Amino acid sequence: MIKEPTQKGYKIWLDEDEYETFIHHAKCHDERAGIASRIMARASRRVGITADLERGDVFLPARDSIEIAFVTLSETKDTTEGENVDGGDWRLSWVPISLYHDIQEYCDKRGIGEDDQLFPELKTRQLREIIKEAGSYATRQTGKEGFQHITPHDMRRFFATNMLRNEGVDIDIVMAMGGWENRKSMMPYLRTPLEEDI
């Protein structure tokens, strides 16, 4: 885990094992934190948009041979230059089929319908807070101090780094899925060394 200091705290760079460890403990602490973090890490969804996600926004493709699920992302905009995300466009991203099934099970247990929000009781600030609490819980369980600095944006950071560095997905596809509009915004994800690089 790389912990990079910033003016506001830290950027956390997780490898796949650290991400899985965080998700496990987030789910144990608060299932909503686990589901929301997975959505952000696998679909590059920002926390505010995740808080408004409806069950029907996550769906299976028409062709059975495609083993992923799609996520409709609305109100999206590239915020590289500090723009506000409100009033943005929509785009389509994808998540692993296992996450789709876990979302369906989560919704079924809670009686969440197709047009209902996944987290009806949570606003953006509250969702951000339960993810922070999940990070503190993960730190207590593992002894890894970096987890207590986890923010929702670290999930988006994981998405980009994982797609580009581990999965080898074409940079233009990653940009389209994540809503980045210029290659300059992708440079931190390509250049920051991960522990395995060092």
Disulfide bonds with the S-S distance in Angstrom:
none
